Amino acid sequence: MSIQKEWLDFLREQYPVGSRIKLREMGSDDPCPIQPGSMGTLQYIDDMGTFFVAWDNGRGLGLVIGQDSFSVLPPEPTLLKFYMPLTANIGMIDAADDEWTGDGPVLDGKGLVEYKGVILKAVKESLTPVEAPRGIMCWYENKDSIAETVKSVFFSVEEREGQLWGVANCRVVGKLSPEELARLTDYIAEEASCHWGDHFEQECIYTGDKELYVHFYNGDDWSIMTGEERFDPEFAHKLPDLCWSVNQADGRLICIKKGENGCFPSERETGSAEKNRRIADDSNQRRGITSAQEQAMVAGSMFGWDSPGADPRCYEQHGLELGGM
């Protein structure tokens, strides 16, 4: 039995991998059917439209639309957190006009720990009615997989390792690919630096003895990383899932994916090797990726991921530079 591609695409979009399946009744002649009421997790939908399910009882029998009766429950969103350095200016009085400004001394994340409560309250109060259901995802304009997969993104603050961090809490259905994760990271960084963050840092937060202007973004070696990356002491010695570089032969901006041979063209190609290098450096730094990690990614994509060069420690210890591809 064949199935139209459009219908197959619709099924896979509506019922993503990870959806929960509840069986009403099996209509096939399987000698050992799954019991009605059984629950399982959707593994994939094949080209014939069969729903292959990993049942909670350990079995793996598939279901066929029109033969078997079942309902599909969308997978529950999981929480993905991005952490970014948090800083704040202490408000100072301008002697010329006797008004408060945000140009006073700067507090880093350690200095902001004692103000966690008032900052968190200010973040929550900054939420507009339009943003209430999905946070900054209500402003996401691209009609792509991110719009479907990421259900909400809300800014917050969190204390970790004696420091107060800016956090973007993301509710995600399914798993993001490295490319999708990079696009989501760029979007959150843009909101933190330009739109939501620009508005928030202009709002004065009264602490009782100080007035704070809090920044979720700052240009001094700023980065945004998942919690798994940010608080992994060995992250700098590991290969990231994805990084940017420049093709040594023609200066093109390229993207390298861990485990895949060769490279991929970047959508942000400028036609200028110098500009491409700046974009690669800025993009890698923004995600906390070091030059040593980039060099190791280049080596892995060219010479094999089990080659000695595909180890960031080579470049940390010896200061070697392999260059782009």
C-alpha positions as CSV (number, residue, x, y, z in Angstrom):
1,M,0.0,0.0,0.0
2,S,1.4,3.4,-1.0
3,I,0.7,6.7,0.7
4,Q,0.9,10.2,-0.8
5,K,4.0,12.2,0.2
6,E,1.8,15.2,1.3
7,W,-0.2,13.0,3.6
8,L,2.9,11.4,5.0
9,D,4.5,14.8,5.6
10,F,1.3,15.9,7.4
11,L,1.4,12.8,9.7
12,R,5.0,13.3,10.6
13,E,4.5,17.0,11.3
14,Q,1.3,16.5,13.4
15,Y,2.7,13.5,15.3
16,P,6.4,14.0,16.1
17,V,8.7,11.4,17.4
18,G,8.3,11.1,21.1
19,S,4.5,11.4,21.0
20,R,2.7,9.2,23.4
21,I,0.3,6.6,21.9
22,K,-2.8,5.1,23.7
23,L,-4.3,2.0,22.1
24,R,-8.0,1.6,22.0
25,E,-8.1,-1.6,20.0
26,M,-6.0,-3.5,17.6
27,G,-7.9,-4.4,14.4
28,S,-5.2,-6.5,12.8
29,D,-4.9,-10.3,13.0
30,D,-1.8,-10.3,15.1
31,P,-1.8,-13.6,17.1
32,C,-0.5,-11.8,20.2
33,P,-2.1,-8.3,20.1
34,I,-1.3,-5.4,22.4
35,Q,-3.9,-5.1,25.1
36,P,-6.4,-2.2,24.8
37,G,-5.5,0.8,27.0
38,S,-1.8,0.1,26.6
39,M,0.6,3.1,26.3
40,G,3.7,3.5,24.2
41,T,6.1,6.1,22.6
42,L,6.2,6.8,18.9
43,Q,9.6,6.0,17.4
44,Y,8.9,6.9,13.8
45,I,6.3,6.8,11.0
46,D,7.6,4.8,8.0
47,D,7.0,5.5,4.3
48,M,3.8,3.4,4.4
49,G,2.3,5.5,7.2
50,T,2.8,2.8,9.9
51,F,3.2,4.1,13.4
52,F,6.1,2.2,15.0
53,V,5.7,2.3,18.7
54,A,7.9,1.3,21.7
55,W,5.2,0.0,24.0
56,D,5.7,0.5,27.8
57,N,5.4,-3.3,28.2
58,G,8.6,-3.8,26.1
59,R,7.0,-4.8,22.8
60,G,7.5,-3.0,19.5
61,L,4.4,-3.7,17.4
62,G,3.4,-1.1,14.8
63,L,-0.1,0.5,14.2
64,V,-1.9,1.1,10.9
65,I,-4.3,3.9,10.4
66,G,-7.7,2.4,9.4
67,Q,-7.0,-1.0,10.9
68,D,-6.0,-0.1,14.5
69,S,-7.8,2.3,16.8
70,F,-5.5,4.6,18.8
71,S,-5.0,8.2,20.0
72,V,-1.9,10.2,19.8
73,L,-0.9,12.5,22.7
74,P,1.7,15.2,21.8
75,P,5.0,14.8,23.8
76,E,5.3,16.9,26.9
77,P,7.7,19.8,26.4
78,T,11.1,19.6,28.1
79,L,12.9,22.4,29.7
80,L,16.1,23.7,27.9
81,K,18.1,26.4,29.7
82,F,20.5,28.9,28.2
83,Y,22.8,30.8,30.6
84,M,24.4,34.2,30.0
85,P,26.5,36.5,32.2
86,L,24.5,39.1,34.1
87,T,25.9,42.5,35.0
88,A,24.3,45.8,36.3
89,N,25.2,49.4,36.7
90,I,24.5,51.1,40.0
91,G,22.5,54.2,39.5
92,M,24.3,57.4,40.2
93,I,23.1,61.0,40.6
94,D,24.0,63.4,37.8
95,A,25.2,66.6,39.6
96,A,24.2,68.7,36.6
97,D,20.5,67.9,36.8
98,D,20.2,66.0,40.0
99,E,18.7,62.9,38.3
100,W,19.6,59.3,38.5
101,T,21.6,57.7,35.6
102,G,22.8,54.2,34.9
103,D,26.4,55.1,34.5
104,G,27.7,54.1,37.9
105,P,29.9,51.3,39.0
106,V,29.3,47.8,37.5
107,L,28.4,44.7,39.4
108,D,29.1,41.3,38.0
109,G,27.1,38.1,38.7
110,K,28.8,37.5,42.1
111,G,27.9,41.0,43.2
112,L,24.3,40.6,42.1
113,V,23.5,37.4,44.1
114,E,22.1,39.5,47.0
115,Y,19.7,41.2,44.6
116,K,18.3,38.0,43.1
117,G,14.8,38.6,44.5
118,V,14.2,42.1,43.3
119,I,15.8,41.4,39.9
120,L,13.6,38.3,39.4
121,K,10.5,40.3,40.4
122,A,11.4,43.0,37.8
123,V,11.9,40.4,35.1
124,K,8.4,38.9,35.8
125,E,6.8,42.3,35.9
126,S,8.4,43.3,32.6
127,L,6.3,40.6,30.8
128,T,3.7,42.2,28.6
129,P,0.2,40.6,28.0
130,V,1.3,39.7,24.4
131,E,4.3,37.9,25.8
132,A,2.4,36.1,28.6
133,P,1.6,32.8,26.7
134,R,5.0,32.2,24.9
135,G,7.5,34.8,26.1
136,I,9.7,36.2,23.4
137,M,8.6,33.4,21.0
138,C,5.6,35.6,20.3
139,W,8.0,37.8,18.4
140,Y,9.6,35.0,16.4
141,E,8.6,35.7,12.8
142,N,10.3,32.8,10.8
143,K,8.0,30.0,9.7
144,D,10.4,27.2,10.4
145,S,10.9,24.2,12.6
146,I,11.9,26.4,15.6
147,A,8.5,28.1,15.5
148,E,6.9,24.6,15.9
149,T,9.4,22.9,18.2
150,V,10.0,25.8,20.7
151,K,6.8,26.5,22.5
152,S,8.0,29.3,24.8
153,V,11.1,31.2,25.9
154,F,11.0,33.2,29.1
155,F,13.9,35.2,30.5
156,S,14.7,34.8,34.2
157,V,17.7,34.8,36.6
158,E,19.2,31.9,38.5
159,E,22.0,31.5,41.1
160,R,24.6,28.9,40.2
161,E,28.1,28.4,41.6
162,G,28.0,31.6,43.7
163,Q,27.0,33.8,40.7
164,L,23.7,35.2,39.4
165,W,23.1,34.4,35.8
166,G,20.7,35.5,33.2
167,V,18.6,32.5,32.0
168,A,16.4,31.8,29.0
169,N,14.0,29.0,29.9
170,C,12.8,27.3,26.8
171,R,10.0,24.7,26.5
172,V,10.8,22.4,23.7
173,V,8.9,19.6,22.1
174,G,11.2,17.0,20.7
175,K,14.9,17.3,20.1
176,L,16.7,20.2,18.4
177,S,19.3,19.5,15.7
178,P,22.6,21.3,16.0
179,E,21.5,23.7,13.3
180,E,18.2,24.4,15.1
181,L,20.0,24.9,18.4
182,A,22.3,27.4,16.7
183,R,19.3,29.3,15.3
184,L,17.5,29.4,18.6
185,T,20.7,30.6,20.3
186,D,21.1,33.4,17.8
187,Y,17.5,34.4,18.3
188,I,17.8,34.5,22.1
189,A,21.0,36.4,21.9
190,E,19.4,39.0,19.6
191,E,16.5,39.5,22.0
192,A,18.9,39.7,25.0
193,S,21.1,42.3,23.3
194,C,18.7,44.4,21.2
195,H,15.0,44.0,21.8
196,W,13.8,42.6,25.1
197,G,17.1,43.2,26.8
198,D,17.5,46.7,25.5
199,H,14.1,47.6,27.0
200,F,14.8,45.8,30.3
201,E,18.2,47.4,31.0
202,Q,16.6,50.9,30.8
203,E,14.2,50.1,33.6
204,C,15.5,51.1,37.0
205,I,15.3,48.4,39.7
206,Y,15.0,49.8,43.2
207,T,16.7,47.7,45.9
208,G,16.2,49.9,48.9
209,D,19.7,51.4,49.1
210,K,20.6,51.2,45.4
211,E,19.1,51.6,41.9
212,L,20.2,49.0,39.4
213,Y,20.2,48.9,35.7
214,V,20.5,45.2,34.8
215,H,22.0,43.9,31.6
216,F,21.4,40.4,30.2
217,Y,23.9,41.3,27.5
218,N,27.3,42.9,27.5
219,G,29.9,43.1,24.8
220,D,32.9,42.0,26.9
221,D,33.5,38.4,26.1
222,W,29.8,37.7,26.3
223,S,28.5,34.2,25.6
224,I,25.2,32.2,25.8
225,M,25.4,28.5,26.5
226,T,23.2,25.6,27.6
227,G,23.5,24.6,31.2
228,E,25.2,21.4,30.2
229,E,27.9,23.3,28.4
230,R,28.2,26.3,30.7
231,F,28.8,24.3,33.9
232,D,30.8,21.5,32.4
233,P,34.4,22.1,33.6
234,E,35.7,20.0,30.6
235,F,33.6,21.7,27.9
236,A,36.6,23.7,26.5
237,H,38.4,20.4,26.0
238,K,35.5,18.8,24.0
239,L,34.2,19.2,20.5
240,P,31.0,21.3,20.2
241,D,28.1,19.9,18.1
242,L,28.6,22.7,15.6
243,C,31.0,25.7,14.9
244,W,31.9,28.2,12.2
245,S,35.1,28.7,10.3
246,V,36.4,30.1,7.1
247,N,37.5,28.1,4.0
248,Q,41.2,28.7,3.7
249,A,41.1,28.4,-0.1
250,D,38.4,31.0,-1.0
251,G,37.5,32.7,2.3
252,R,33.9,31.4,2.3
253,L,32.1,31.3,5.7
254,I,31.5,27.6,6.5
255,C,29.7,25.6,9.2
256,I,31.2,22.4,10.6
257,K,29.2,19.7,12.3
258,K,30.7,17.2,14.7
259,G,30.9,13.7,13.2
260,E,30.3,14.8,9.6
261,N,33.0,14.9,6.9
262,G,33.6,18.2,5.1
263,C,31.8,21.5,5.7
264,F,28.6,23.2,4.8
265,P,28.1,26.8,3.4
266,S,26.7,29.3,5.8
267,E,23.6,31.4,5.1
268,R,25.6,34.4,6.5
269,E,28.2,34.4,3.7
270,T,29.3,38.0,2.9
271,G,31.7,37.6,0.0
272,S,34.5,39.0,2.1
273,A,37.0,36.7,3.7
274,E,37.8,39.3,6.4
275,K,34.1,39.9,7.3
276,N,33.5,36.1,7.2
277,R,36.4,35.6,9.7
278,R,34.8,38.2,12.0
279,I,31.4,36.5,11.8
280,A,33.0,33.1,12.6
281,D,34.9,34.5,15.5
282,D,31.9,36.4,16.9
283,S,29.5,33.4,16.4
284,N,31.9,31.0,18.1
285,Q,32.7,33.3,21.0
286,R,28.9,33.9,21.5
287,R,28.5,30.2,22.0
288,G,31.5,29.8,24.2
289,I,33.5,28.0,21.5
290,T,37.3,28.6,21.7
291,S,39.8,28.9,18.9
292,A,41.2,25.5,19.9
293,Q,37.8,23.9,19.6
294,E,37.4,25.4,16.1
295,Q,40.8,24.1,15.0
296,A,39.9,20.6,16.3
297,M,36.6,20.7,14.4
298,V,38.4,21.7,11.2
299,A,40.8,18.8,11.6
300,G,38.1,16.3,12.4
301,S,36.1,17.2,9.4
302,M,39.1,17.0,7.1
303,F,41.2,14.1,8.5
304,G,38.6,12.0,10.5
305,W,37.1,12.4,13.9
306,D,39.3,9.9,15.5
307,S,42.5,11.6,14.2
308,P,44.8,13.2,16.8
309,G,44.1,16.7,15.5
310,A,40.4,16.4,16.4
311,D,41.3,17.1,20.0
312,P,41.2,20.7,21.3
313,R,43.9,19.9,23.8
314,C,46.4,19.7,20.9
315,Y,46.0,23.4,20.1
316,E,45.7,24.5,23.8
317,Q,49.0,22.9,24.7
318,H,51.1,23.7,21.6
319,G,49.4,26.8,20.3
320,L,49.1,25.3,16.8
321,E,46.9,26.9,14.2
322,L,45.5,24.7,11.4
323,G,43.5,27.4,9.6
324,G,40.2,27.0,7.9
325,M,39.4,24.4,5.3
